[in-house]
Amino acid sequence: MLVHQILKSKGDARVITVAPGTSVSEAAQILAERRIGGLVVSEDGKTVSGIISERDIVRSLALRGAVCLDEKVDQMMTRNPVSCGKGESADEVLENMTNGRFRHMPVVEGDELVGIVTIGDVVKARMDELSMEKNALEGMIMGH
């Protein structure tokens, strides 16, 4: 399975971005309201400056307390996050996420943001693929 197939299965889900000057508390509010785990940080909604996740915010809260909520996301974000293209395989993406210990990956074409995949998206796609293979094999064995 390829990244463009995963994006297609997600439907018309646009990528939620925030500007670098957005407060961390506002980013946390967006994450909670949208029930998502990460936001792409972008000046224009098309280029990727960084990414900020729930995990980033929680770690900063644990280490520094509530003062971090008044900071701007560009002070806390992961700069130059690992990204992928639409033509990459789900296995490649999953391997990069696992090795890098992150759960959100921007999808870019050239320098433009075209989507985002999460580890949950990739695992679901892989599970669906395995289920189809299982059903096909069962059908072959049963003579269907």
The 8 nearest C-alpha neighbors of each residue, nearest first, counted from 0:
[[1, 89, 88, 4, 2, 124, 125, 128],
 [2, 0, 88, 4, 89, 3, 87, 86],
 [1, 3, 85, 5, 4, 87, 86, 88],
 [2, 4, 85, 6, 5, 1, 7, 86],
 [5, 3, 7, 2, 1, 6, 8, 0],
 [4, 6, 2, 8, 7, 3, 9, 124],
 [7, 5, 3, 9, 4, 8, 2, 10],
 [6, 8, 4, 10, 9, 5, 3, 11],
 [9, 7, 5, 10, 6, 4, 124, 3],
 [10, 8, 6, 7, 12, 5, 11, 120],
 [11, 9, 8, 7, 12, 6, 13, 5],
 [10, 12, 13, 9, 7, 6, 8, 14],
 [13, 11, 10, 9, 14, 114, 6, 15],
 [14, 12, 11, 15, 114, 113, 115, 10],
 [13, 15, 114, 16, 115, 12, 39, 113],
 [14, 16, 38, 13, 39, 17, 44, 37],
 [17, 15, 39, 40, 38, 44, 41, 14],
 [16, 18, 40, 41, 21, 39, 19, 38],
 [17, 19, 42, 41, 20, 21, 40, 16],
 [20, 18, 73, 21, 72, 40, 41, 42],
 [21, 19, 71, 18, 22, 72, 73, 17],
 [22, 20, 71, 18, 19, 72, 17, 23],
 [23, 21, 71, 25, 24, 70, 72, 69],
 [22, 24, 68, 26, 72, 25, 71, 70],
 [23, 25, 68, 27, 22, 26, 28, 69],
 [26, 24, 28, 22, 27, 23, 29, 21],
 [25, 27, 23, 29, 28, 24, 30, 22],
 [28, 26, 24, 30, 25, 29, 23, 31],
 [27, 29, 25, 31, 26, 30, 32, 24],
 [30, 28, 26, 32, 31, 27, 33, 25],
 [29, 31, 27, 35, 33, 28, 32, 34],
 [30, 32, 34, 28, 29, 33, 27, 35],
 [33, 31, 29, 34, 30, 28, 35, 27],
 [32, 34, 30, 35, 31, 29, 28, 36],
 [35, 33, 31, 32, 30, 36, 29, 37],
 [36, 34, 30, 33, 37, 31, 38, 32],
 [37, 35, 53, 52, 30, 34, 38, 103],
 [36, 38, 52, 51, 35, 53, 103, 30],
 [39, 37, 51, 16, 50, 15, 40, 52],
 [38, 40, 50, 16, 49, 41, 17, 51],
 [41, 39, 49, 17, 50, 48, 16, 18],
 [42, 40, 47, 48, 18, 44, 43, 46],
 [41, 43, 18, 44, 19, 46, 40, 48],
 [42, 44, 45, 41, 46, 18, 47, 16],
 [45, 43, 41, 16, 46, 42, 112, 17],
 [46, 44, 112, 111, 43, 47, 41, 113],
 [47, 45, 111, 112, 41, 44, 110, 48],
 [46, 48, 41, 49, 40, 112, 39, 45],
 [49, 47, 41, 40, 78, 79, 46, 50],
 [50, 48, 78, 40, 77, 79, 47, 76],
 [49, 51, 39, 40, 77, 76, 38, 80],
 [52, 50, 76, 38, 37, 77, 55, 39],
 [53, 51, 37, 55, 54, 36, 38, 56],
 [52, 54, 56, 55, 36, 57, 37, 51],
 [53, 55, 57, 52, 56, 58, 36, 51],
 [56, 54, 52, 58, 53, 57, 59, 51],
 [55, 57, 59, 53, 54, 58, 60, 52],
 [56, 58, 60, 54, 59, 55, 53, 61],
 [59, 57, 61, 55, 60, 56, 54, 62],
 [58, 60, 62, 56, 61, 57, 63, 55],
 [61, 59, 64, 57, 63, 58, 62, 65],
 [62, 60, 58, 59, 64, 63, 57, 56],
 [61, 63, 59, 60, 64, 58, 57, 67],
 [64, 62, 60, 59, 61, 67, 66, 65],
 [65, 63, 60, 66, 61, 62, 67, 59],
 [64, 66, 67, 68, 60, 63, 69, 59],
 [65, 67, 68, 64, 69, 63, 70, 60],
 [66, 68, 65, 70, 69, 64, 60, 59],
 [69, 67, 24, 23, 66, 70, 65, 22],
 [68, 70, 67, 66, 22, 23, 24, 71],
 [71, 69, 67, 68, 22, 23, 72, 74],
 [70, 72, 22, 20, 21, 73, 23, 74],
 [71, 73, 23, 75, 74, 19, 76, 21],
 [72, 74, 19, 76, 71, 75, 20, 40],
 [73, 75, 72, 71, 76, 70, 19, 77],
 [76, 74, 72, 73, 77, 51, 55, 71],
 [77, 75, 51, 73, 50, 72, 49, 78],
 [76, 78, 49, 50, 80, 51, 79, 75],
 [77, 79, 49, 80, 76, 48, 50, 73],
 [78, 80, 49, 48, 81, 77, 47, 50],
 [81, 79, 78, 49, 77, 82, 50, 104],
 [80, 82, 104, 79, 83, 105, 95, 99],
 [81, 83, 105, 104, 106, 80, 107, 84],
 [84, 82, 106, 107, 105, 87, 85, 104],
 [83, 85, 106, 107, 86, 87, 108, 82],
 [84, 86, 3, 2, 87, 106, 83, 1],
 [85, 87, 84, 1, 2, 3, 88, 83],
 [88, 86, 1, 84, 85, 2, 91, 83],
 [87, 89, 1, 91, 90, 0, 2, 92],
 [88, 90, 92, 91, 1, 0, 121, 93],
 [89, 91, 93, 88, 92, 94, 0, 121],
 [92, 90, 94, 88, 89, 93, 95, 87],
 [91, 93, 89, 95, 94, 90, 96, 88],
 [94, 92, 90, 96, 95, 91, 89, 97],
 [93, 95, 97, 91, 92, 96, 98, 90],
 [96, 94, 92, 98, 93, 97, 99, 91],
 [97, 95, 93, 99, 101, 94, 98, 100],
 [96, 98, 100, 94, 95, 99, 93, 101],
 [97, 99, 95, 100, 96, 94, 101, 93],
 [100, 98, 96, 97, 101, 95, 94, 81],
 [101, 99, 97, 98, 96, 102, 95, 94],
 [102, 100, 96, 99, 103, 97, 104, 98],
 [101, 103, 118, 117, 96, 104, 100, 119],
 [104, 102, 117, 116, 101, 118, 37, 105],
 [103, 105, 82, 116, 115, 117, 106, 81],
 [106, 104, 115, 82, 114, 107, 116, 83],
 [107, 105, 114, 83, 115, 84, 113, 82],
 [108, 106, 112, 111, 113, 84, 110, 109],
 [109, 107, 111, 110, 84, 112, 113, 106],
 [108, 110, 111, 107, 112, 84, 46, 113],
 [109, 111, 108, 107, 46, 112, 47, 45],
 [112, 110, 45, 46, 107, 108, 109, 113],
 [111, 113, 107, 45, 46, 114, 106, 47],
 [114, 112, 107, 106, 111, 108, 115, 14],
 [115, 113, 106, 14, 112, 105, 13, 116],
 [114, 116, 105, 106, 104, 14, 117, 103],
 [117, 115, 104, 103, 120, 105, 118, 114],
 [118, 116, 103, 120, 119, 102, 104, 121],
 [117, 119, 102, 121, 120, 122, 103, 93],
 [120, 118, 122, 117, 121, 123, 102, 116],
 [121, 119, 117, 123, 118, 122, 116, 124],
 [120, 122, 124, 118, 119, 123, 89, 125],
 [121, 123, 125, 119, 124, 120, 126, 118],
 [124, 122, 126, 120, 125, 121, 119, 127],
 [125, 123, 121, 127, 122, 126, 120, 128],
 [124, 126, 128, 122, 123, 127, 121, 129],
 [127, 125, 123, 129, 128, 124, 122, 130],
 [128, 126, 130, 124, 125, 129, 123, 131],
 [127, 129, 125, 131, 126, 130, 124, 132],
 [130, 128, 132, 126, 131, 127, 133, 125],
 [129, 131, 133, 127, 128, 132, 126, 134],
 [132, 130, 134, 128, 133, 129, 135, 127],
 [133, 131, 129, 135, 130, 134, 136, 128],
 [134, 132, 130, 136, 131, 135, 129, 137],
 [133, 135, 137, 131, 132, 136, 138, 130],
 [136, 134, 138, 132, 133, 137, 131, 139],
 [137, 135, 139, 133, 138, 134, 132, 140],
 [138, 136, 134, 140, 139, 135, 141, 133],
 [139, 137, 143, 135, 141, 136, 140, 142],
 [138, 140, 142, 136, 137, 141, 143, 135],
 [139, 141, 137, 142, 138, 136, 143, 135],
 [142, 140, 138, 139, 143, 137, 136, 135],
 [141, 143, 139, 140, 138, 137, 136, 135],
 [142, 138, 141, 139, 140, 137, 135, 136]]
